[in-house]
Amino acid sequence: MATINVTDENFDEKVLKSDKPVLVDFWAEWCGPCKQLAPLVEEAAKEFKDKIKVCKMDVDANKEVASAFGIRSIPTLMIFTNGELSGAEIGALTKQQLDEFIRSKT
């Protein structure tokens, strides 16, 4: 698996303190659109491995970070650069939309 699972406990270390941009996929097991997006996120993690780190965060198991970033709808994708939020997309994206989102923020 090319993606990294992050939790409330390791979010700062894995995401905010990363030396390269990080795409975080906020998702939940019961979310249909999240399941639809998951293979595209995995593919992006492999394709863009030299440019970004790709993480997944289960919002049901990790409520603190999701709450801190105001996650109200899932899937939500956020890109963090140098510890700062640099972009967000809500809802399932096509492969082209996901690629364009990553390229525009990295």
N, C-alpha and C positions, 0 to 999 in steps of 0.2 A: 504494500500500500504506500502510495506516494504522499498521502496527507498525514498530518500529525494531529492526534486528538489532544485538545487543550481543555483545562479545567479552571475553575475559579482559583485554585491554588497555584497553578503554573502559568496563568495567562500573562502576568507581567514579564516573567522570564522568557517565555517562548514567543510572545508577540511584541510587547512594548519595548523590550530590550534587544530585539533582533537586529542584526547588522544589515539585513536586507528587507525590502517591503514584504508584508505578510497579508495574504488574503485569508479572512476568517469566514467560514460558512457556519452561520448560526442556524441550527436545524433541530428537529425532534423526530423520534421514531414513528409517531402517528401521522406525520405530515406528508401527504401525497406529493405535493409539488417539491418537497425536499428530496424525496426518493427519486423523483424525475430528474432533479438537478445533480444528484450525487455522482453519477458516472461522468458528467461533464466537468465537475470540479476535480475528480480524480485525473481525468485526461489533461486538464489545465495544469495540474500539479506536475505532471510528467513533462509536458510541453515547455512550461516556463520555469523549470527547476533551477536554471542558472540565474533567473531574474528575481524570482519571488519564492517565499515559503508559503505553503498552503496548509491551513489548519481547519479543523472542524470542532465546533462546540455544541454539545447537546444542551439546549436551553432548559430542559426539564431537570437535568442533573446539575446544572450550573446556573443558578438563578442570579447570583450576585453580579457577575459581569454582564449578563444579558440585561439586567435592570439598570446597571450603571450606564449602559450605552443606549437605553431606551428602546430595546427590541420589543416591538409590539406585534409584528407580523413575521412569519417565517415562510420560506427561507429568506434570510437577510444576509447579504454578502457585504463585508466591510474590508477595506484595504487600509492598513496602518503603515506609515512610513516614518522612520525615526521616532517611534513611540506616539505619533499623532495620527488621528483618523484623517485619511486623505480622500476617501470616497466611500459611498454606500449605494447598494442596489437592493430593492425589495422585490421578492417574487421570483418565480422560475424564469431563467433566461435561456435563450437559445445559445448554441455553441458560439455563433458569431457575436452575439451581444456580450457573452462572458469574455471572449477574447478581446473585444474592443474595450470593455471596462478595464481589464487588466492592463492593456497597452496604454490606455489614457492616464493611468495612475502610477505607472512604474517607469 
